[in-house]
Amino acid sequence: MSEMLRLEGITKGYNRGKPSEVIVLRGVDLAVAPGEVVALVAPSGAGKSTLLHIAGLLDVPDEGRVRLDGREMGGLSDRARTEARRGEVGFIYQFHHLLPEFSALENVVIPQLANGVARAAAEARARELLEKVGVGARAGHRPAALSGGEQQRVAFCRALANAPKLLLADEPTGNLDPATSDQVFGVLMDLVRQTGLSALIATHNLELAARMDRVVRLAGGRVT
């Protein structure tokens, strides 16, 4: 089976060589197939955010290799890594991190403009995505005027704006109440299925994890 993401022997530590050295990841091997949605379950502090940052080219491992869609990422320049990340990877975080001075529509348009998309096309794409997640009527509102669930839906749209191949999400509904979390997670899964994305979604919610294709666990710096 082909793979959208492959991590091989990923090791990452902080304060290396010092008495306070902490090894977070210890030879992690993990693969995500095209169209597969994988739940990454781990307790707080286990290193799941570090693993996602490495998978998404926001950080580099001390050892090991990262492949995206069969392409080795380790030898790329910083600029090439940025281009690969911008075009192939979408990120969703626990907190929406929307730009407060811009509308929902503009928050989804901006990453497309940064990727060289013409404004008219970017706005059309943004409106289409916002409609899909049920907040099209709120496109002109700034984040402060949106509910928590609406803000996170806009964040989903922003992550998918540049049509990435891989979606990485770090506790994407962890900041919402249980009822809203369940509803918003359903929206996210619908989006992923409709677009055929591969996704690696970190969560501590076992009920949400069970709705994905496969569950892997991170403990002691290793994935099982």
N, C-alpha and C positions, 0 to 999 in steps of 0.2 A: 504494500500500500504506500502511495506517495505521502509525503508529509509537508504540512504547511510550516510547522515549527519543530525543530529538533534541538534540544539542549544535550550536550555530551560532556560529562565529567565536570560540571560547573562547580567551582569552588570559589568562595568569597569570604574574606575576613576583613576586620577593621583593626587598626592599630597594630598592623603586622610587625612582628619582631620585637614588640614591647611587652612588658609584664601584663599590661591590660588588654592584650590581644584577645579578640573574640572571633571565632570562626562560625559564620552564620550558615553557610552552605558547604556541604562536604561531598563533592563528587556527584551532583544531581544529574540524573539522566531522565529526560522526559520528551515525549513526542506528541504532537497534536495533528491529526489528519485533516485534510480539506473537508470543511463542512461539519467537523466534529466540535461538540461543546463539552469541555472538560471542566469539572469542578475541582478546585484546589482547596482542600480543607486543612486548616492549620490553626493552632491556638495563637493568641496574640504574642508577638515577639519571636515567632518561629522562623521568620525570614521570608514570608510570602511576598511582601512588598519588594524586598531586595530581588527575589527571583523574577518577579514581574518586570522590574526595571531593567534587569539584564536581558530578559526575553524581548523587551521592547526597545532595546538599544539606548536606553537612558543611562545605563551603567555598564561597565565592562567587568568580566570575571577575572579573578587572579589566575585561574586555570580553567581550561575547558573551551568548548566551541559552541557557537550559536549559528544555526542555519535557518534562514527564512525562505520558504518556497524553494528549497534546495540550494540556496546561495549562501556561501560562507561569508559571515559578517566580520570575522576577526581581522582581516587584512585591510579593511576599508579605511579611507581617510575620514576625519571628523565630518567633512562636508558630505561625503558619500553616505555615511551613517545617518546623518540628518535627513538627507533626501529619501533614503530607504524608510526611515521611521515615519516621515511625513506622508509618504505615498502608500505604505503597506500596512501600517499599524494604527489602530485606534485605541485610545485610552479612556477608561471611565474610572473615576475615583469615588470613594465614599462620600466626600463632599463635592458638590457640583462644580465649584471653582469657575462659575460663569463670571464674565466681566460685567460688573454692576452698572457701569455707565452706558451699556449698550442693550438694545432690545433682544428678545429671544431670537428673532430672525437674524439680527446682526451677529449674535454669538455663533450662529451656525454658518454664516457667510464668511466671517473673517478667516477661519483656517483654509477655506477654499481660495480666497484671494491670495493668501500666503503661498499657496501651491500653484499659482499662476492661472487660476480659472477666471474668466471674464465675469464682471459683476452681475450682468443679467442672468447668466447661466447659474451662477452661485446662488442668487436669490431664488431662482426657480427650484433648484435642488433643495434649498433650505425649506421652502414652503411645502414641498412634497414630503420631506421627512417629518416636519412638524405636524402635518395633517395625519400622517401614518400613526403617530403616537398620541393623537387626540388633543393636541394643543395648538392647532392651526389658528383658532380664533384668538389665541393669546400671543400671536407672533410679534405684535407691536409693543408688548409690555416688557418692562425691565424686570430683572430677576426679583427685586424686592416686592414686586406686585404679584408674584407667582407663589403658589403653595410649594411646600417641599417636594411633593411628588411631581408637580409640573416642572420645577427647576431641574430635577434629575432626568426627566424625559427630554428636556432641551439638551442636557449634557449628553444623553444617548445620541441625539441627532448630531451634535457637534462631533462626537467620536466617529460617526459614520459618514460625515460630510464628504470626505475625500475618497469614499468607496474603498476602504482598506481591505486587505485579505485576511488580516488577523485582528481580532478584538481582544484586548487585555483589560480586565475589570478587577478592581481591588475593593471588595466589600461594596458593590454598587448600590445596595439598598440598606446598608448598615446604619444609615442616619435617619431612617424612616420608621414610623410606628408599624407594628406587625401587619395591620390590614392594608396600609398603603404600600408597604414593602412587597406583599404578595401580589398586589395589583400591578405595581410598576415592574416587578420582575417578570410578570407575564408579558408585559409590553416589550421588554428587552428580548425575551426568548422569541416572541413573534417576529421581531425585527431581524434577529440573527437567522432564524429559519427562512424568512422571506428572501434574504440576501445571500444565503449560502455561505456565510462567514464561518471561519474557524474561530473558536473562542476559548480562552483560558480565564476562568472566573473564580477568583478567590472569595471564599465565604466561610463563615463559621456556622451558618444556618444549614443543618443537615436536611431539613425538609426541602429547601431550595436546591441543595446539591443533588438530591435524589431525582430532580426533574431534568437533570442534564444527562448526557450520553454516558459519561464515565466519571468516577470519583477517584482522585489520587490524594494522598495525604502527605504532608510535609511535617516531619518530626525528627529532631536530632540532626538537622541539617541534611536529611535525605528524603527522597520521595519514594513512597511505596504505593 
